[in-house]
Amino acid sequence: MSTPSAAPESDRNQLVSELRWKKFPVLDDGFVCLVDVMGDDSSVVQAARVSYGEGTKRVSDDRTLIRYLLRHRHTTPFEMAEIKFLVRVPMDCWRQWVRHRTANINEYSTRYSLAIDAAQATPEDEWRSQAESNRQGSGGFLPPEIGQQLTQQETELQSQLRTVYQQRIDSGVAREQARKDLPLATYTEAYWKIDLHNLLHFLALRMDSHAQLEIRNYATAIGENIVRPLFPVVWEAFLDYRMQAMFLTRLDCGVIQRLTSSAASAGTSPPFDDASFLAAQDPAWVSLTRSRERDECRIKLERLGLLRPVELLRPVEN
Ligand SMILES: Cc1cc2nc3c(=O)[nH]c(=O)nc-3n(C[C@H](O)[C@H](O)[C@H](O)COP(=O)(O)OP(=O)(O)OC[C@H]3O[C@@H](n4cnc5c(N)ncnc54)[C@H](O)[C@@H]3O)c2cc1C
């Protein structure tokens, strides 16, 4: 596979003009689109070389430098690039989005204008059950007959709420008050501007399997369609050192050391069974019937091919 490299100026301009205002659809009526971008992969390099001097040119090319910076969490060079988006998002999802304080926002005003006449609707086959092991997450999909009923109920409810809103407006109620009973599924639009460092932080949290599916869809659309082509070298490093990387705690390292050294003495090889894992677990977990940290450690070891999958103990992902 060839490694990504910075595009020549003319290719870059063409890429940006192709991407600008192109709406990438998300959910049933949402989108993300690029409005403006300042900088590219080379802006990160340029900023870093101010700190490290031209000497770095000798020991590391641009790609190596970007990868080093991201791996070692040197954040400020990534703040030198900025991206502005226009997004259309249901309000419940937007409520999670605006928790990311390091962005600049201008949102459509439903005090000033009529609320956007669109609410996110859930298709019959997309109602998710409550996850049993993760209070914040979803489990599998509900059966179709239940989904059908829920979708029908939702359609009626959203239509009724919109009618009541319109009646209030027609009766002369101020827009700022008339909106109070609109559903959280109502779409809003906003300009959202953020630097590359904080955008990657947002993407790392919101593309993660622990994030709610709806915002995950938005983050993935931004990452895959906009950040990846605009910052190919940074994106590659982001996948390698954030999204597809694994964080091992001191306790995890201890488990791995005990597991591998007892396997070496016994002459066994991975993947090990759960009994071996439990024998090597951290002493602090031994007395606990349930331990999220132990379960997380199991999942990491499975990913490393050190442990056989233990289906019953796996937390349900949302
Ligand atoms: C899966 C998931 C579940 C969540 N569940 C909940 C929940 O149940 N309840 C809830 O309230 N929130 C929840 N959140 C929101 C979460 O706690 C954060 O508020 C949100 O993810 C924004 O992260 P951030 O503060 O790191 O990002 P940003 O606000 O973009 O900040 C980026 C970084 O800048 C620094 N920073 C920014 N502002 C300040 C400041 N004022 N002081 C010091 N440092 C600052 C911090 O280092 C921060 O990490 C959840 C988030 C996720 C991803």
The ligand as an ORCA input file, in Angstrom:
! r2SCAN-3c Opt
* xyz 0 1
  C     -19.526      8.039     25.032
  C     -19.748      9.322     25.776
  C     -20.628      9.358     26.841
  C     -20.851     10.564     27.524
  N     -21.733     10.591     28.570
  C     -21.972     11.751     29.219
  C     -22.904     11.815     30.293
  O     -23.510     10.823     30.679
  N     -23.128     13.007     30.883
  C     -22.462     14.155     30.510
  O     -22.696     15.219     31.089
  N     -21.566     14.114     29.508
  C     -21.306     12.961     28.848
  N     -20.418     12.948     27.822
  C     -19.750     14.185     27.432
  C     -18.285     14.194     27.909
  O     -18.196     14.124     29.302
  C     -17.598     15.466     27.402
  O     -18.233     16.594     27.948
  C     -17.630     15.580     25.891
  O     -17.249     14.363     25.302
  C     -16.672     16.679     25.446
  O     -15.365     16.242     25.677
  P     -14.197     17.238     26.018
  O     -14.543     18.068     27.206
  O     -12.951     16.421     26.133
  O     -14.155     18.099     24.670
  P     -13.960     19.664     24.484
  O     -15.002     20.421     25.213
  O     -13.836     19.908     22.996
  O     -12.597     19.944     25.148
  C     -11.395     19.397     24.594
  C     -10.357     19.409     25.686
  O     -10.087     20.771     26.031
  C      -9.903     20.872     27.442
  N     -10.930     21.774     27.977
  C     -11.987     22.314     27.320
  N     -12.657     23.137     28.119
  C     -12.039     23.103     29.315
  C     -12.266     23.739     30.572
  N     -13.277     24.581     30.756
  N     -11.454     23.440     31.566
  C     -10.406     22.612     31.429
  N     -10.129     21.979     30.270
  C     -10.933     22.218     29.232
  C      -9.993     19.468     28.000
  O      -8.721     18.896     28.036
  C     -10.815     18.740     26.984
  O     -10.599     17.333     26.941
  C     -20.168     11.758     27.131
  C     -19.276     11.694     26.052
  C     -19.050     10.507     25.375
  C     -18.091     10.487     24.216
*
